[in-house]
Amino acid sequence: MATPQHPVDVLAFGAHPDDVELSAGATLAKLASEGKRCAVVDLTRGELGTRGSAELRDQEAAKSAEILGLVHRENLGLADGFFEVNDASLRLVISAIRRLRPAVVLANALDDRHPDHGRGAELVARAAFLSGLPKIVTGTDDAPEEAWRPKAVYHYIQDVHRTPDVVVDVTGFLDTKFEAILAFSSQFHDPASEEPETPISGPGFLEHVRGKATSFGRPAGFTHGEGYEVRRPVGVSSLLELD
């Protein structure tokens, strides 16, 4: 997708295609239904995944973007399993943030089973801060990118259970979330598949994802929820604004 001409409201980063769908898909679907402009940037193509291929996952990501109602999706092409938090990767993420100018950024879990997730969380959080420093130059001489710092970075919770700081009510949007997840048909349970089984391809995995939505939602008073962590306190002008 071409970079949109207008800023987005929410920009979600994922270390791999399908990370965002699994843990923040309903949040994005709900926002898009409300007319908010949402985008996804995948850090890698997931080329080390046991099932499918990078080319197939590119196609699946495009299909999922349509289902979620995204205005933009792109892939930075970092090395799956081997990307580092360094000058080159930071500048790529900074550039994406400056081009898309999100109010809020979503990022991978702070710590998780897959080491790319925690590393992706650190990469995006650091880039979100550095993106606001004008002396860091990105873009070209003809089209320099202006400094931009999002208001907040929220880390969605993935495979390892973590206590959320914020729970988003996604009741009514779980069907869209699962439709977007299942766009990645190469990755999840298919009785006819002859590819090796993985931790996410077993028949019980998607029920686990559904159960997480219930377990996050219920304590907050929602039927279904998606949980997020944030490294700084969440401020409100009045306690009456809180549910």
C-alpha atoms as one frame of an Amber mdcrd trajectory, in Angstrom:
protein
   0.000   0.000   0.000   1.217   3.535  -0.730   1.879   5.741   2.282  -1.365
   7.598   3.088  -1.388  11.377   2.687  -3.032  11.963   6.069  -1.799  10.905
   9.538  -3.130   7.695  11.038  -4.766   7.452  14.433  -3.175   4.149  15.450
  -0.065   2.442  14.087   0.461  -1.170  15.179   3.854  -2.819  14.780   4.388
  -6.580  14.763   7.626  -8.534  14.687   5.919 -11.021  12.356   2.867 -10.917
  10.108  -0.080 -12.136  12.258   1.350 -10.844  15.585  -0.964  -7.841  15.463
  -4.004  -9.866  14.424  -3.583 -12.375  17.250  -3.279  -9.837  20.053  -4.689
  -6.503  18.833  -6.855  -7.415  15.848 -10.174  -6.711  17.536  -8.911  -3.352
  18.820  -8.041  -2.280  15.276 -11.289  -3.643  13.833 -13.294  -1.670  16.391
 -11.358   1.535  15.739 -11.740   1.147  11.974 -15.501   0.649  12.397 -15.575
   3.994  14.215 -13.901   5.735  11.291 -10.417   5.812  12.809  -7.429   5.443
  10.506  -5.387   2.380  11.447  -2.176   1.022   9.944   0.127  -1.947  10.510
   3.875  -2.178   9.969   5.355  -5.685  10.108   9.038  -5.709  11.032   9.869
  -8.999   9.263   8.244 -11.236   6.656   8.245 -14.201   9.043  10.540 -16.062
   6.672  11.806 -18.434   9.380   8.317 -19.716  10.121   8.018 -23.505   9.914
   4.876 -23.358   7.773   4.193 -21.383   4.625   6.634 -18.947   3.023   7.441
 -15.252   3.133   5.715 -14.764  -0.226   2.557 -16.499   0.957   2.513 -14.520
   4.193   2.780 -11.295   2.172  -0.449 -12.278   0.417  -2.105 -13.296   3.672
  -1.138  -9.985   5.305  -2.740  -8.044   2.448  -5.956 -10.041   2.817  -6.018
  -9.482   6.574  -5.509  -5.739   6.084  -8.694  -5.597   4.006 -10.638  -7.524
   6.640  -9.515  -5.207   9.445 -10.193  -2.071   7.405  -6.616  -0.783   7.519
  -5.667   2.301   5.514  -2.058   1.117   5.184   0.163  -1.914   5.719   3.840
  -2.328   4.944   6.747  -4.606   5.777  10.178  -3.300   6.771  11.956  -6.489
   5.688  14.131  -6.914   8.775  15.677 -10.362   9.279  13.313 -12.743  11.049
  15.007 -14.120  14.159  18.134 -12.018  13.690  17.112  -8.359  13.644  18.768
  -6.195  16.271  18.016  -2.876  17.909  20.652  -0.830  16.115  21.081   2.342
  14.093  19.768   0.821  10.864  16.655  -0.810  12.326  15.850   2.205  14.491
  15.997   4.515  11.471  13.624   2.270   9.521  11.062   2.349  12.329  11.579
   6.080  12.932  10.915   6.706   9.244   7.692   4.680   9.366   6.482   6.631
  12.396   7.329   9.973  10.795   5.622   9.071   7.522   2.449   7.791   9.167
   2.386  10.250  12.128   0.246   8.142  14.492  -1.352   9.480  17.642  -0.815
   6.101  19.325   1.534   3.194  18.638   0.906  -0.468  19.473   3.894  -2.790
  19.822   4.816  -6.357  20.677   4.763  -7.751  24.207   7.510  -6.549  26.530
   8.505 -10.174  27.152   7.257 -13.330  25.465   8.055 -16.886  24.357   9.503
 -15.757  21.016  12.599 -13.565  21.526  11.684 -11.436  18.490   8.648 -10.151
  20.375  10.530  -8.572  23.277  13.208  -7.284  20.908  10.530  -5.822  18.646
   8.941  -4.134  21.658  12.234  -2.478  22.567  12.926  -1.436  18.979   9.552
   0.246  18.525   9.514   1.918  21.948  12.970   3.420  21.415  12.137   4.517
  17.882   8.909   6.167  19.042  10.945   8.372  21.374  13.788   9.071  18.957
  11.322   9.938  16.207  10.574  13.139  18.093  14.173  14.405  17.932  14.597
  16.823  14.992  18.367  16.298  14.765  17.837  12.686  13.717  17.503  13.012
   9.950  15.425  10.576   7.898  13.961  10.746   4.423  15.773  12.369   1.503
  17.094  15.834   0.696  14.067  16.357  -1.539  11.600  14.878   0.948  12.880
  15.150   4.523  10.688  13.572   7.195   9.610  15.831  10.039  10.098  14.820
  13.657   7.045  13.189  15.216   6.484  11.576  18.609   3.334   9.545  19.319
   1.393  10.289  22.486   1.826   6.770  23.816   3.117   3.277  23.092   0.968
   0.364  24.267   2.350  -3.189  24.260  -0.201  -5.862  23.416  -0.021  -9.104
  25.380   0.897 -12.213  23.406   1.594 -15.853  24.279   2.853 -15.449  27.856
   0.186 -14.220  30.257   0.926 -10.778  31.674  -1.270  -8.534  33.784  -2.610
  -5.722  31.583  -2.454  -2.064  32.549  -5.233  -1.258  30.083  -8.031  -3.460
  28.738  -9.897  -2.433  25.583 -13.523  -3.536  25.291 -13.669  -5.472  22.025
 -17.048  -7.103  22.568 -18.693  -7.647  19.190 -15.423  -7.602  17.238 -14.058
 -11.069  17.923 -15.525 -12.486  14.702 -13.635  -9.895  12.647 -10.469 -10.585
  14.632 -10.686 -14.303  13.887 -11.485 -13.709  10.228  -8.290 -11.636  10.025
  -6.304 -14.298  11.885  -7.572 -17.028   9.579  -6.461 -15.001   6.563  -3.062
 -16.428   7.575  -4.269 -19.899   6.667  -0.733 -21.229   6.264  -0.020 -20.699
   9.952  -3.009 -22.181  11.755  -4.816 -25.484  12.062  -5.646 -27.187   8.789
  -6.450 -30.915   9.028  -5.437 -31.338   5.385  -2.019 -29.712   5.808   1.041
 -31.923   5.451   3.361 -29.333   6.989   4.887 -29.842  10.459   2.816 -28.861
  13.469   3.905 -25.773  15.384   2.899 -24.241  18.738   0.231 -22.175  16.937
  -1.013 -24.689  14.376  -2.642 -27.150  16.770  -6.452 -27.316  16.972  -6.523
 -25.840  20.478  -4.497 -22.690  19.834  -7.287 -20.467  18.545  -9.475 -21.511
  21.471  -6.650 -20.288  23.689  -6.769 -16.931  21.886 -10.535 -16.765  22.381
 -10.141 -17.659  26.049  -7.655 -14.809  26.518 -10.238 -12.349  25.213 -12.678
 -13.601  27.837 -10.131 -13.599  30.662  -8.992 -10.051  29.870 -12.520  -8.763
  29.414 -14.317 -10.229  32.413 -12.401  -8.464  35.251 -12.904  -5.155  33.410
 -16.639  -5.722  33.036 -16.535  -6.622  29.333 -17.519  -9.810  27.542 -14.272
  -9.715  25.549 -11.163  -7.592  25.922  -7.639  -7.151  24.604  -4.952  -6.328
  27.144  -2.064  -3.897  26.921   0.899  -2.902  29.057   2.376   0.570  29.171
   5.723   1.604  30.654   4.427   4.852  32.129   1.346   5.622  34.226  -1.855
   6.187  32.282  -3.084   9.673  33.191  -6.642  10.984  33.256  -7.964  14.445
  34.058 -10.726  12.992  36.239 -11.424   9.652  37.896 -14.928   9.963  36.495
 -13.486   9.280  33.032 -12.581   5.741  34.068 -14.995   2.823  33.758
